[in-house]
């Protein structure tokens, strides 16, 4: 059953990817699922072989291999329940976020976490969290305060987007559980991406 993803692109099916060569596209591990969900989230693993235009289509990894697609020249994408999309190419990878604008009059914002900087982001989240807790306990109530943290993050105190934000007011982390979820997801991505790159190199 096909799903319309906008712009004429179609994401094919919801089947779990099959064994491709020596690598099994296995179930997601290391990310803490959204606690609001009543059942485990479905994790998408798709191969985009063309730009997302009127002629683009989405395939599972196994479908792409069976179709003879040049996967080494494409981009593997996997949705992370801890936030963002893991995007892997043969020579690099990243976690990409898209945050919609406040309304239709404003464009959304893309934020990229390069794979080569993932350890720096994990360290920055931890350090910014420690700073956030100190500020929260010392700031008077009723006001708003923000400051720039490590790796361009924003630490915010107040009623609006309180917590450690990855950028500006986006993705505020205001609990230790949220922090652990993000860090767990980043560690999963740092293990997952090299596996996919090895797969690309073998094709």
Z-matrix of the N, CA and C atoms (Angstrom, degrees):
N
C 1 1.459
C 2 1.516 1 109.16
N 3 1.333 2 118.26 1 125.67
C 4 1.461 3 122.31 2 -175.54
C 5 1.504 4 110.17 3 -88.31
N 6 1.338 5 115.08 4 152.86
C 7 1.464 6 121.72 5 179.75
C 8 1.515 7 108.33 6 -125.17
N 9 1.321 8 117.60 7 126.69
C 10 1.456 9 122.38 8 179.15
C 11 1.516 10 108.88 9 -73.40
N 12 1.336 11 117.66 10 125.96
C 13 1.459 12 121.06 11 179.49
C 14 1.514 13 111.86 12 -109.98
N 15 1.326 14 117.22 13 14.37
C 16 1.461 15 120.17 14 176.77
C 17 1.514 16 110.89 15 88.21
N 18 1.352 17 115.65 16 151.92
C 19 1.446 18 121.33 17 177.85
C 20 1.507 19 113.09 18 65.75
N 21 1.303 20 117.25 19 19.28
C 22 1.446 21 119.86 20 178.93
C 23 1.513 22 113.46 21 86.28
N 24 1.354 23 117.51 22 -9.44
C 25 1.454 24 120.34 23 -179.64
C 26 1.509 25 110.87 24 -75.05
N 27 1.296 26 117.39 25 147.18
C 28 1.457 27 121.54 26 -179.64
C 29 1.511 28 109.03 27 -128.49
N 30 1.299 29 115.88 28 128.34
C 31 1.447 30 121.40 29 175.06
C 32 1.519 31 106.60 30 -94.09
N 33 1.301 32 118.94 31 117.36
C 34 1.461 33 122.77 32 -171.83
C 35 1.509 34 111.77 33 -84.36
N 36 1.342 35 115.01 34 122.32
C 37 1.454 36 121.20 35 167.33
C 38 1.513 37 115.81 36 65.46
N 39 1.321 38 115.60 37 173.49
C 40 1.452 39 122.41 38 176.30
C 41 1.532 40 110.86 39 -131.82
N 42 1.351 41 116.30 40 18.64
C 43 1.452 42 118.53 41 -177.97
C 44 1.517 43 110.23 42 -72.77
N 45 1.318 44 116.04 43 150.82
C 46 1.452 45 120.18 44 175.03
C 47 1.525 46 108.23 45 -70.72
N 48 1.346 47 118.99 46 136.41
C 49 1.460 48 120.85 47 179.88
C 50 1.521 49 111.43 48 -59.27
N 51 1.324 50 115.41 49 145.31
C 52 1.455 51 121.10 50 -179.04
C 53 1.522 52 110.18 51 -89.50
N 54 1.331 53 115.64 52 178.22
C 55 1.442 54 121.17 53 178.74
C 56 1.512 55 109.55 54 -66.16
N 57 1.334 56 116.98 55 128.46
C 58 1.457 57 121.33 56 179.79
C 59 1.517 58 107.37 57 -121.63
N 60 1.362 59 116.72 58 109.47
C 61 1.443 60 119.97 59 -175.64
C 62 1.515 61 109.16 60 59.90
N 63 1.343 62 116.90 61 -136.13
C 64 1.476 63 119.00 62 -177.99
C 65 1.510 64 113.55 63 -87.46
N 66 1.331 65 117.14 64 1.00
C 67 1.459 66 119.32 65 -172.39
C 68 1.516 67 110.16 66 -110.78
N 69 1.316 68 117.51 67 128.92
C 70 1.454 69 122.77 68 175.63
C 71 1.513 70 108.56 69 -97.72
N 72 1.315 71 115.72 70 123.14
C 73 1.458 72 119.21 71 175.68
C 74 1.518 73 106.23 72 -75.15
N 75 1.325 74 116.36 73 94.79
C 76 1.454 75 122.00 74 -168.27
C 77 1.514 76 111.68 75 -89.29
N 78 1.318 77 114.69 76 173.57
C 79 1.459 78 120.64 77 -179.31
C 80 1.515 79 109.94 78 -66.64
N 81 1.325 80 114.81 79 151.09
C 82 1.453 81 120.94 80 -177.55
C 83 1.523 82 109.85 81 -64.79
N 84 1.336 83 115.95 82 136.07
C 85 1.465 84 121.07 83 178.17
C 86 1.509 85 108.52 84 -134.76
N 87 1.323 86 116.42 85 151.94
C 88 1.452 87 120.61 86 173.44
C 89 1.502 88 114.66 87 95.34
N 90 1.334 89 119.27 88 -13.83
C 91 1.455 90 121.57 89 177.62
C 92 1.521 91 108.66 90 -104.27
N 93 1.299 92 116.09 91 141.71
C 94 1.455 93 120.21 92 177.57
C 95 1.517 94 108.28 93 -86.17
N 96 1.324 95 120.50 94 121.89
C 97 1.459 96 120.86 95 -177.54
C 98 1.520 97 111.58 96 -62.20
N 99 1.321 98 114.83 97 159.04
C 100 1.455 99 121.15 98 175.83
C 101 1.527 100 108.78 99 -57.64
N 102 1.320 101 116.34 100 120.18
C 103 1.464 102 120.03 101 -174.75
C 104 1.528 103 111.79 102 -67.05
N 105 1.356 104 117.12 103 -16.18
C 106 1.456 105 119.23 104 179.80
C 107 1.519 106 111.94 105 -79.32
N 108 1.330 107 116.92 106 -17.13
C 109 1.453 108 119.26 107 -177.17
C 110 1.515 109 110.37 108 -75.66
N 111 1.323 110 116.83 109 140.76
C 112 1.457 111 121.29 110 -179.93
C 113 1.520 112 111.61 111 -85.55
N 114 1.327 113 115.87 112 -16.14
C 115 1.455 114 119.65 113 176.36
C 116 1.526 115 107.89 114 -142.48
N 117 1.339 116 118.48 115 162.44
C 118 1.462 117 120.55 116 -177.00
C 119 1.526 118 111.40 117 -56.37
N 120 1.320 119 115.43 118 142.99
C 121 1.452 120 120.12 119 178.98
C 122 1.521 121 110.42 120 -73.35
N 123 1.334 122 115.77 121 151.00
C 124 1.450 123 120.69 122 172.82
C 125 1.519 124 107.38 123 -84.05
N 126 1.328 125 116.70 124 132.42
C 127 1.448 126 120.84 125 -176.86
C 128 1.529 127 108.23 126 -105.78
N 129 1.322 128 117.71 127 124.18
C 130 1.461 129 120.16 128 -176.88
C 131 1.517 130 110.04 129 -89.57
N 132 1.304 131 116.02 130 136.00
C 133 1.452 132 122.33 131 174.40
C 134 1.514 133 105.91 132 -129.93
N 135 1.312 134 116.75 133 108.91
C 136 1.445 135 120.08 134 -174.42
C 137 1.521 136 111.09 135 -134.14
N 138 1.309 137 113.22 136 157.39
C 139 1.455 138 121.18 137 178.88
C 140 1.517 139 108.32 138 -114.88
N 141 1.341 140 116.36 139 120.31
C 142 1.462 141 118.86 140 177.70
C 143 1.516 142 107.39 141 -99.52
N 144 1.336 143 116.35 142 116.47
C 145 1.449 144 120.67 143 -175.77
C 146 1.513 145 112.89 144 -97.56
N 147 1.340 146 116.87 145 -11.53
C 148 1.454 147 120.96 146 179.57
C 149 1.521 148 108.22 147 -141.76
N 150 1.353 149 117.44 148 161.30
C 151 1.467 150 118.72 149 174.02
C 152 1.517 151 110.27 150 -57.62
N 153 1.329 152 116.57 151 152.51
C 154 1.456 153 119.99 152 -177.69
C 155 1.520 154 109.80 153 -76.80
N 156 1.337 155 116.65 154 79.74
C 157 1.451 156 122.21 155 176.81
C 158 1.521 157 108.33 156 -121.17
N 159 1.334 158 116.40 157 -162.87
C 160 1.460 159 119.58 158 -175.20
C 161 1.526 160 112.53 159 -66.29
N 162 1.347 161 117.62 160 -17.04
C 163 1.449 162 119.99 161 -178.48
C 164 1.524 163 113.42 162 -107.95
N 165 1.325 164 116.95 163 6.35
C 166 1.454 165 119.36 164 -175.38
C 167 1.520 166 110.73 165 -80.07
N 168 1.317 167 116.15 166 158.97
C 169 1.449 168 121.19 167 175.68
C 170 1.524 169 108.26 168 -149.94
N 171 1.327 170 114.85 169 157.31
C 172 1.457 171 121.10 170 179.15
C 173 1.516 172 109.04 171 -110.86
N 174 1.334 173 116.88 172 141.20
C 175 1.450 174 121.45 173 178.55
C 176 1.518 175 108.93 174 -136.38
N 177 1.331 176 116.03 175 155.34
C 178 1.455 177 118.59 176 170.50
C 179 1.522 178 107.73 177 -72.01
N 180 1.331 179 115.42 178 164.77
C 181 1.459 180 119.35 179 179.48
C 182 1.517 181 111.46 180 -58.37
N 183 1.329 182 117.05 181 -43.25
C 184 1.459 183 119.67 182 -178.29
C 185 1.525 184 111.24 183 -66.47
N 186 1.341 185 117.13 184 -37.50
C 187 1.459 186 119.97 185 177.61
C 188 1.517 187 111.42 186 -63.51
N 189 1.335 188 116.12 187 -39.98
C 190 1.456 189 119.97 188 -179.65
C 191 1.530 190 110.53 189 -63.91
N 192 1.346 191 116.32 190 -42.87
C 193 1.453 192 119.43 191 178.82
C 194 1.512 193 112.37 192 -64.68
N 195 1.335 194 117.28 193 -41.39
C 196 1.457 195 121.49 194 179.71
C 197 1.524 196 111.65 195 -67.39
N 198 1.332 197 115.81 196 -29.34
C 199 1.463 198 119.81 197 -179.92
C 200 1.519 199 112.01 198 -82.75
N 201 1.314 200 117.71 199 -3.17
C 202 1.453 201 120.96 200 178.67
C 203 1.510 202 113.75 201 77.12
N 204 1.350 203 117.16 202 21.61
C 205 1.452 204 119.96 203 179.78
C 206 1.524 205 110.13 204 -69.07
N 207 1.345 206 116.30 205 147.46
C 208 1.458 207 121.88 206 175.19
C 209 1.520 208 107.81 207 -80.77
N 210 1.333 209 116.17 208 87.65
C 211 1.458 210 120.53 209 -174.23
C 212 1.518 211 112.05 210 -70.39
N 213 1.324 212 118.02 211 -26.03
C 214 1.452 213 120.33 212 -179.50
C 215 1.524 214 111.71 213 -65.96
N 216 1.331 215 117.08 214 -19.78
C 217 1.456 216 121.11 215 179.96
C 218 1.522 217 111.68 216 -99.36
N 219 1.319 218 116.99 217 1.97
C 220 1.460 219 120.86 218 -176.84
C 221 1.511 220 112.22 219 -107.18
N 222 1.314 221 115.22 220 -165.77
C 223 1.459 222 122.23 221 -178.54
C 224 1.517 223 109.55 222 -129.15
N 225 1.321 224 116.52 223 123.75
C 226 1.460 225 122.27 224 174.71
C 227 1.519 226 107.93 225 -87.59
N 228 1.343 227 116.62 226 135.01
C 229 1.452 228 120.85 227 -178.88
C 230 1.522 229 109.90 228 -129.61
N 231 1.332 230 115.19 229 137.52
C 232 1.461 231 121.05 230 -179.50
C 233 1.526 232 108.41 231 -141.30
N 234 1.328 233 115.90 232 123.40
C 235 1.459 234 120.12 233 179.17
C 236 1.526 235 110.00 234 -72.10
N 237 1.316 236 116.22 235 135.30
C 238 1.460 237 121.72 236 179.17
C 239 1.520 238 109.15 237 -105.63
N 240 1.336 239 118.39 238 123.95
C 241 1.460 240 120.01 239 179.46
C 242 1.520 241 112.64 240 -64.53
N 243 1.329 242 116.93 241 -18.32
C 244 1.460 243 120.66 242 176.49
C 245 1.519 244 111.05 243 -85.47
N 246 1.319 245 118.00 244 6.79
C 247 1.455 246 121.97 245 174.59
C 248 1.518 247 112.79 246 113.16
N 249 1.326 248 116.35 247 139.77
C 250 1.452 249 121.08 248 176.17
C 251 1.514 250 113.51 249 82.09
N 252 1.322 251 114.39 250 178.47
C 253 1.456 252 122.85 251 -179.78
C 254 1.520 253 109.09 252 -125.13
N 255 1.313 254 116.56 253 127.01
C 256 1.458 255 121.43 254 174.55
C 257 1.523 256 107.85 255 -77.85
N 258 1.328 257 116.68 256 122.47
C 259 1.463 258 122.07 257 179.49
C 260 1.526 259 107.75 258 -120.82
N 261 1.324 260 115.51 259 122.19
C 262 1.467 261 120.81 260 -174.88
C 263 1.516 262 110.07 261 -122.49
N 264 1.326 263 115.55 262 128.52
C 265 1.456 264 122.60 263 170.41
C 266 1.520 265 108.01 264 -117.76
N 267 1.307 266 116.87 265 172.95
C 268 1.468 267 119.62 266 -173.48
C 269 1.517 268 112.60 267 -64.13
N 270 1.320 269 118.08 268 -27.52
C 271 1.466 270 120.81 269 -175.42
C 272 1.523 271 113.68 270 -114.30
N 273 1.328 272 119.02 271 -7.49
C 274 1.458 273 120.53 272 -177.38
C 275 1.528 274 109.91 273 -159.96
N 276 1.324 275 115.12 274 166.03
C 277 1.458 276 119.54 275 175.85
C 278 1.523 277 109.47 276 -152.09
N 279 1.322 278 116.04 277 164.15
C 280 1.457 279 121.64 278 -178.04
C 281 1.522 280 109.91 279 -157.52
N 282 1.318 281 115.20 280 163.78
C 283 1.460 282 121.70 281 166.20
C 284 1.522 283 105.85 282 -108.12
N 285 1.312 284 115.89 283 121.16
C 286 1.458 285 120.46 284 -175.10
C 287 1.529 286 109.58 285 -112.10
N 288 1.330 287 114.91 286 131.51
C 289 1.463 288 121.96 287 176.43
C 290 1.514 289 109.36 288 -111.97
N 291 1.331 290 114.93 289 147.00
C 292 1.465 291 120.34 290 169.41
C 293 1.522 292 108.11 291 -128.16
N 294 1.326 293 115.87 292 123.82
C 295 1.457 294 121.74 293 179.27
C 296 1.528 295 108.46 294 -114.23
N 297 1.337 296 118.35 295 115.04
C 298 1.472 297 120.79 296 -179.92
C 299 1.521 298 111.04 297 -60.80
N 300 1.325 299 115.25 298 154.60
C 301 1.449 300 120.10 299 175.47
C 302 1.520 301 110.95 300 -69.18
N 303 1.337 302 117.90 301 167.53
C 304 1.466 303 120.78 302 -178.77
C 305 1.524 304 113.32 303 -62.58
N 306 1.315 305 116.95 304 -26.47
C 307 1.461 306 121.68 305 174.79
C 308 1.521 307 108.40 306 -157.00
N 309 1.324 308 116.65 307 -178.91
C 310 1.464 309 121.18 308 -174.35
C 311 1.522 310 113.34 309 -67.37
N 312 1.321 311 118.00 310 -13.66
C 313 1.466 312 120.44 311 179.40
C 314 1.521 313 111.76 312 -78.66
N 315 1.311 314 117.58 313 -13.66
C 316 1.458 315 121.59 314 -175.82
C 317 1.528 316 111.08 315 -116.35
N 318 1.317 317 115.24 316 141.06
C 319 1.454 318 120.07 317 175.86
C 320 1.522 319 110.33 318 -73.56
N 321 1.311 320 115.60 319 156.46
C 322 1.450 321 120.01 320 175.92
C 323 1.527 322 111.43 321 -79.11
N 324 1.314 323 115.86 322 176.86
C 325 1.462 324 122.26 323 -177.41
C 326 1.519 325 110.14 324 -123.60
N 327 1.330 326 116.39 325 130.61
C 328 1.452 327 121.91 326 173.58
C 329 1.523 328 109.05 327 -99.56
N 330 1.316 329 115.96 328 136.13
C 331 1.467 330 121.80 329 175.68
C 332 1.522 331 107.49 330 -128.66
N 333 1.334 332 116.11 331 126.66
C 334 1.461 333 121.31 332 -179.05
C 335 1.524 334 110.31 333 -111.68
N 336 1.327 335 115.34 334 134.31
C 337 1.465 336 122.08 335 173.00
C 338 1.529 337 106.09 336 -111.39
N 339 1.329 338 118.20 337 100.84
C 340 1.472 339 120.33 338 -177.52
C 341 1.521 340 111.60 339 -63.45
N 342 1.319 341 115.98 340 144.27
C 343 1.453 342 120.03 341 -179.61
C 344 1.521 343 113.13 342 -58.48
N 345 1.339 344 116.29 343 -35.96
C 346 1.452 345 119.98 344 -179.66
C 347 1.517 346 113.94 345 -67.94
N 348 1.334 347 116.74 346 -13.87
C 349 1.467 348 121.23 347 -178.43
C 350 1.520 349 112.79 348 -110.38
N 351 1.329 350 116.85 349 9.16
C 352 1.464 351 119.53 350 -171.94
C 353 1.523 352 112.12 351 -61.42
N 354 1.330 353 118.01 352 -39.31
C 355 1.468 354 120.37 353 179.45
C 356 1.527 355 111.04 354 -66.70
N 357 1.321 356 116.81 355 -35.48
C 358 1.461 357 120.54 356 177.73
C 359 1.526 358 110.31 357 -66.17
N 360 1.325 359 117.19 358 -36.76
C 361 1.462 360 120.38 359 178.48
C 362 1.521 361 111.14 360 -68.86
N 363 1.325 362 116.82 361 -40.00
C 364 1.464 363 119.68 362 177.93
C 365 1.530 364 109.79 363 -61.22
N 366 1.335 365 116.11 364 -45.68
C 367 1.463 366 120.53 365 178.47
C 368 1.528 367 110.73 366 -62.77
N 369 1.343 368 116.36 367 -41.56
C 370 1.460 369 120.41 368 -179.01
C 371 1.525 370 111.65 369 -65.47
N 372 1.321 371 117.52 370 -40.88
C 373 1.460 372 119.91 371 177.59
C 374 1.533 373 110.44 372 -59.86
N 375 1.316 374 116.89 373 -43.23
C 376 1.469 375 120.39 374 -179.86
C 377 1.530 376 111.54 375 -65.33
N 378 1.318 377 116.65 376 -44.96
C 379 1.457 378 120.25 377 -178.70
C 380 1.527 379 111.15 378 -68.71
N 381 1.317 380 116.61 379 -41.61
C 382 1.465 381 120.16 380 178.66
C 383 1.527 382 111.20 381 -65.61
N 384 1.327 383 116.44 382 -34.13
C 385 1.459 384 120.25 383 177.65
C 386 1.527 385 111.05 384 -64.71
N 387 1.334 386 116.04 385 -42.40
C 388 1.468 387 120.14 386 177.98
C 389 1.521 388 110.66 387 -61.73
N 390 1.327 389 116.48 388 -40.97
C 391 1.468 390 120.88 389 178.30
C 392 1.528 391 110.93 390 -66.81
N 393 1.322 392 116.17 391 -39.28
C 394 1.462 393 120.66 392 178.33
C 395 1.523 394 111.37 393 -60.22
N 396 1.323 395 117.11 394 -44.60
C 397 1.467 396 120.63 395 -179.02
C 398 1.531 397 111.11 396 -64.65
N 399 1.322 398 117.58 397 -37.93
C 400 1.468 399 120.86 398 177.11
C 401 1.529 400 110.71 399 -64.31
N 402 1.333 401 115.58 400 -46.11
C 403 1.466 402 119.58 401 -178.92
C 404 1.523 403 111.59 402 -65.73
N 405 1.313 404 116.42 403 -39.57
C 406 1.468 405 120.22 404 -178.07
C 407 1.522 406 111.67 405 -62.16
N 408 1.318 407 116.13 406 -35.45
C 409 1.465 408 119.62 407 -178.68
C 410 1.526 409 112.81 408 -80.52
N 411 1.343 410 117.40 409 -18.43
C 412 1.461 411 119.89 410 -176.14
C 413 1.525 412 114.15 411 -105.48
N 414 1.339 413 117.40 412 -21.92
C 415 1.460 414 120.36 413 -177.71
C 416 1.536 415 111.29 414 -75.70
N 417 1.344 416 118.08 415 138.97
C 418 1.469 417 120.04 416 175.60
C 419 1.522 418 110.43 417 -66.80
N 420 1.309 419 116.93 418 147.92
C 421 1.457 420 120.88 419 -179.01
C 422 1.519 421 110.40 420 -76.37
N 423 1.321 422 115.38 421 155.68
C 424 1.454 423 120.84 422 175.92
C 425 1.503 424 115.01 423 97.63
N 426 1.331 425 117.70 424 -11.38
C 427 1.456 426 120.50 425 -179.29
C 428 1.516 427 112.37 426 -111.61
N 429 1.311 428 115.04 427 -177.68
C 430 1.458 429 121.64 428 178.38
C 431 1.525 430 108.71 429 -124.62
N 432 1.316 431 116.28 430 138.21
C 433 1.461 432 121.22 431 179.22
C 434 1.520 433 108.65 432 -143.91
N 435 1.333 434 116.29 433 141.48
C 436 1.463 435 120.32 434 175.26
C 437 1.521 436 109.50 435 -147.24
N 438 1.315 437 115.61 436 149.95
C 439 1.453 438 121.10 437 176.07
C 440 1.524 439 108.64 438 -149.92
N 441 1.315 440 115.20 439 156.60
C 442 1.453 441 120.57 440 178.70
C 443 1.517 442 109.91 441 -80.87
N 444 1.327 443 115.65 442 130.74
C 445 1.453 444 120.97 443 178.81
C 446 1.514 445 111.73 444 -103.74
N 447 1.313 446 115.89 445 -167.00
C 448 1.468 447 121.55 446 179.29
C 449 1.527 448 110.43 447 -65.14
N 450 1.324 449 115.72 448 149.01
C 451 1.469 450 124.50 449 178.16
C 452 1.532 451 112.44 450 57.55
N 453 1.332 452 116.69 451 32.14
C 454 1.461 453 120.41 452 176.10
C 455 1.507 454 115.02 453 73.30
N 456 1.327 455 118.08 454 9.95
C 457 1.463 456 120.52 455 177.49
C 458 1.527 457 109.69 456 -74.87
N 459 1.316 458 115.74 457 167.06
C 460 1.460 459 121.03 458 179.33
C 461 1.519 460 109.31 459 -121.56
N 462 1.319 461 116.00 460 132.67
C 463 1.459 462 122.08 461 175.92
C 464 1.523 463 107.26 462 -103.24
N 465 1.328 464 116.87 463 121.42
C 466 1.455 465 120.98 464 -173.61
C 467 1.535 466 110.69 465 -123.99
N 468 1.327 467 114.97 466 135.89
C 469 1.459 468 121.98 467 175.57
C 470 1.528 469 107.44 468 -122.16
N 471 1.315 470 117.39 469 131.15
C 472 1.461 471 121.19 470 -179.47
C 473 1.509 472 111.38 471 140.29
N 474 1.308 473 116.20 472 -165.23
C 475 1.456 474 120.86 473 -176.57
C 476 1.516 475 113.04 474 -83.99
N 477 1.334 476 117.15 475 -21.43
C 478 1.460 477 120.50 476 -176.65
C 479 1.528 478 111.00 477 -101.85
N 480 1.332 479 116.47 478 118.27
C 481 1.472 480 123.32 479 174.58
C 482 1.517 481 111.98 480 50.61
N 483 1.322 482 117.11 481 45.38
C 484 1.465 483 119.94 482 -179.16
C 485 1.515 484 110.88 483 -68.48
N 486 1.321 485 115.41 484 137.55
C 487 1.448 486 121.20 485 177.89
C 488 1.515 487 111.48 486 132.71
N 489 1.310 488 115.34 487 -161.69
C 490 1.462 489 122.12 488 175.68
C 491 1.528 490 107.27 489 -98.12
N 492 1.317 491 115.83 490 115.93
C 493 1.469 492 121.28 491 -177.66
C 494 1.529 493 109.22 492 -102.45
N 495 1.307 494 116.57 493 140.17
C 496 1.459 495 119.65 494 -178.82
C 497 1.520 496 111.11 495 -66.32
N 498 1.319 497 116.56 496 -28.87
C 499 1.469 498 122.08 497 174.60
C 500 1.524 499 108.33 498 -163.69
N 501 1.318 500 116.64 499 133.46
C 502 1.465 501 121.45 500 179.28
C 503 1.532 502 109.50 501 53.59
N 504 1.344 503 117.42 502 -118.50
C 505 1.461 504 121.04 503 179.34
C 506 1.531 505 111.90 504 -109.57
N 507 1.334 506 116.60 505 13.87
C 508 1.466 507 120.78 506 -174.27
C 509 1.527 508 112.34 507 -84.89
N 510 1.314 509 115.30 508 137.31
C 511 1.462 510 125.02 509 175.56
C 512 1.524 511 112.04 510 54.98
N 513 1.330 512 118.20 511 59.26
C 514 1.466 513 119.89 512 179.25
C 515 1.532 514 111.84 513 -66.97
N 516 1.309 515 116.79 514 131.13
C 517 1.460 516 123.23 515 176.84
C 518 1.516 517 107.05 516 -106.40
N 519 1.330 518 116.10 517 114.27
C 520 1.464 519 119.98 518 -174.44
C 521 1.526 520 112.81 519 -124.08
N 522 1.327 521 117.63 520 10.34
C 523 1.462 522 120.74 521 176.60
C 524 1.515 523 109.21 522 -142.25
N 525 1.326 524 115.86 523 154.20
C 526 1.468 525 120.24 524 179.57
C 527 1.518 526 110.69 525 -63.98
N 528 1.321 527 117.45 526 -31.73
C 529 1.460 528 120.20 527 178.37
C 530 1.525 529 110.87 528 -64.65
N 531 1.325 530 117.40 529 -42.53
C 532 1.459 531 120.38 530 176.63
C 533 1.521 532 111.25 531 -62.33
N 534 1.318 533 115.99 532 -41.87
C 535 1.466 534 120.04 533 178.75
C 536 1.522 535 110.78 534 -60.75
N 537 1.329 536 116.64 535 -46.69
C 538 1.463 537 120.57 536 -179.85
C 539 1.529 538 111.36 537 -62.44
N 540 1.331 539 116.62 538 -35.50
C 541 1.466 540 120.76 539 178.96
C 542 1.517 541 111.07 540 -63.69
N 543 1.312 542 116.89 541 -46.24
C 544 1.462 543 121.24 542 179.91
C 545 1.528 544 110.91 543 -63.00
N 546 1.324 545 116.76 544 -48.69
C 547 1.462 546 120.53 545 -178.02
C 548 1.523 547 110.95 546 -63.34
N 549 1.328 548 116.92 547 -40.06
C 550 1.461 549 120.74 548 177.13
C 551 1.527 550 110.64 549 -61.22
N 552 1.329 551 116.59 550 -42.43
C 553 1.459 552 120.53 551 178.64
C 554 1.516 553 112.90 552 -64.56
N 555 1.326 554 116.65 553 -38.88
C 556 1.466 555 120.27 554 178.95
C 557 1.528 556 110.84 555 -66.62
N 558 1.316 557 116.44 556 -38.95
C 559 1.463 558 119.35 557 178.46
C 560 1.527 559 111.07 558 -67.69
N 561 1.331 560 115.70 559 -38.09
C 562 1.470 561 119.26 560 175.27
C 563 1.525 562 110.01 561 -60.48
N 564 1.347 563 116.62 562 -47.10
C 565 1.466 564 120.98 563 -178.33
C 566 1.525 565 111.07 564 -60.49
N 567 1.334 566 117.23 565 -38.84
C 568 1.469 567 120.23 566 -178.10
C 569 1.523 568 111.57 567 -68.43
N 570 1.333 569 118.17 568 -22.07
C 571 1.462 570 121.75 569 174.93
C 572 1.521 571 111.42 570 -89.41
N 573 1.310 572 115.29 571 -36.57
C 574 1.462 573 121.18 572 -176.29
C 575 1.526 574 112.51 573 -70.43
N 576 1.327 575 116.78 574 -43.37
C 577 1.466 576 121.01 575 -174.42
C 578 1.529 577 112.66 576 -58.52
N 579 1.338 578 120.37 577 -47.06
C 580 1.468 579 118.97 578 177.84
C 581 1.529 580 113.35 579 -61.19
N 582 1.329 581 117.42 580 -32.38
C 583 1.461 582 120.41 581 177.04
C 584 1.532 583 110.01 582 -62.12
N 585 1.326 584 115.63 583 -44.29
C 586 1.467 585 119.65 584 179.39
C 587 1.518 586 111.13 585 -66.96
N 588 1.328 587 117.05 586 -39.03
C 589 1.470 588 119.68 587 179.18
C 590 1.531 589 111.64 588 -65.18
N 591 1.327 590 117.69 589 -35.82
C 592 1.459 591 120.27 590 174.37
C 593 1.516 592 110.82 591 -63.76
N 594 1.323 593 115.76 592 -38.93
C 595 1.458 594 120.38 593 176.87
C 596 1.520 595 110.79 594 -62.01
N 597 1.320 596 116.51 595 -43.57
C 598 1.474 597 120.13 596 179.32
C 599 1.521 598 110.86 597 -62.23
N 600 1.336 599 116.04 598 -41.02
C 601 1.460 600 120.03 599 -177.88
C 602 1.521 601 112.55 600 -66.70
N 603 1.343 602 116.45 601 -23.50
C 604 1.462 603 120.04 602 -177.50
C 605 1.523 604 112.55 603 -86.69
N 606 1.340 605 117.18 604 -6.88
C 607 1.475 606 119.75 605 -175.97
C 608 1.520 607 112.26 606 -89.80
